[in-house]
Amino acid sequence: MPVLATSEAVMVRAGIEQLPEYGDLIPITDVPGFAVRRSYPANSDLSTIVNSQGEELVKAIIQFIVEPPTAPNGVCSVTLRAWVYPRSKQRHLFQGMGELPPDDPDAPTSDSLQRWRRVRKPTEVDSVGEFLYDAASDCFLDVEGDQVTPEFMLDHVYQRHCRTLRSRFVWKVNAASLVRLVARRSVGGSQDLCMWFLLRCYDVQLTQPRERLSPFHRFRHIDFTRVSAAQGASNTFFGFQSSRKNLITNVFILGGACFLAYHYGPRGGLLSAIYANDTLTAGALVLGFLAADLIGPFLLKTIIIGLSRLREWAAFLSIKVNP
């Protein structure tokens, strides 16, 4: 059998002109396929949007495309897509229905215009990889290998498109949007917060100005450099030299650790021995200060590096919601 290489061949093979519920047949010029329109169900608000002559102005438009096969008489993919299409877009592409003059045949009545503005719009859906065309046997197949008709495929994507009007689908879409928002805000906000603490509370700078870095820059440890305290501006903590910025930050961390150890740490043992001995107390404070001075920036850098690898994923997170 010949390959469906032209839109006319696809239309003839699909028998679209013999399907009365589909109309306004439009051949696609750049790929083998066609587009048709179909009215929404009679109980849908979209079917009641009419002009002064009572003609329906809003229908679903469905594309039926047969991708060229990679080999003669091979198997090729069938792509279907459906979305809402006001009739006015055919002649007034960049004008909404409310912008048309009242005497325009594509202009809705005042009641229909108000209904169009408040009605829930169905979402665009597509079907890619669900159906195939076998040129050798001249038949359409689903993913299970069962033979299907073009009418079945058109009705399949049309029904999926109509199901996007259901409240259940809208809830799932809103839930997916919330998940994307939480992922984007949590990853991006946490990285920015850690970066703020690192650059404001420690003597750490970026090796490159922040404005030169991409929002999705993947940080590494070499992107950070430690700034030495200026001569005469440093302070000491039990003989440990530190800048004023690091000193304040580390004292706060060390004070918080001592508070937690005093209130929630076990009584007796090593903690009591350190508390009862001045030398051990001084040594523990210096060791804790050193740990805060080294571990604090290292942890913040590690968190920033990890979140930077998730930021692009969170920003472009895609959650497919099936109607």
C-alpha positions, 0 to 999 in steps of 0.5 A: 500500500502507498504511504500516506504522504499527503494530506489528501491521502490522509483525509481519504483514508480516514474517511472524514467526509463520511463522518457527519459529526465532523465538519469544516475540513481543513487540510494541513499544508506542512505535514500529512494531515487535516483539521476538523471541527466538532460541536460540544455536547448539547448539555455544555455551556459552550454549545449555547454560545451563538450569534444573532442567527443562532449559529454555534460560534465555539467548537472543538478543533481536532488535528489528525496528523500521520508522521512520515515513516522512517522506511517505506511501508513502515510504521508511523506515528499518528498525532491527534490534538484537540482544543477549543476554537472560537469561529472568530479566530478564522477571520479575526486571529488577534481579536476576541469575540468581545471586540467584534462589532455587533453586526459581524457574523462571528460576534456573539449575542450579549448573553452569549458573550457574558456566558463565554466570559464566565464559562469554564474553558476546556484544556488542550489535549494531545495524543502522541504515541498512542496510535500508529499507522501500518503502511504495509497492511494499511491499518491503524493500530493502538499501543496494544497492537489492536486495529482501530478506526480513524473515527475511534481515534478522533472520538478518543481525543475529543472525549478526553478534551471534553473531560477537562471540563469536569470539576475532578480534572480541574481539582487535579490540575490545581493540585499539580499546580500547587505541587509545582509552586511548592517545589519551585518556591521551596528549592529556590527560596531555600537556596537564596536563603542559604546564600544570604546567610553564607555571604552575610554571616561569614567571610565568604564571597563568590568568585564571580559576581552574582549578576553574571551567574545564570539563575540555574548555575550549578554551584561547586565548592570552587565557586566560593572563596574565603576572605581573610580578615583585614589587618587590625579588624580581627578579633580573638576568641580564647586566642582563636583569631577570627573576623568580627563577622565570623565571631558574631555568627559563631558566638550565636551558634555556640551559645545556642549549642550550649543552651540546648546542651544545658537544657536537654543534654544528659546530666552527669558524665562528660558534660558535667566534667567539662562544666566543673573544670575551667580548663575543659570548659575553655577547651570545649568552647574553643573546639566548639567555636572552631567547629562552628567556624569550619562546619557552618560555611561548609554545610551552607555551601553543600546545601547551596550546591545540592539545591542548585542541581534541583533548581532547574528541575523544580522550575520546569517540573512537569506533572501530566494530568490525564483527563 
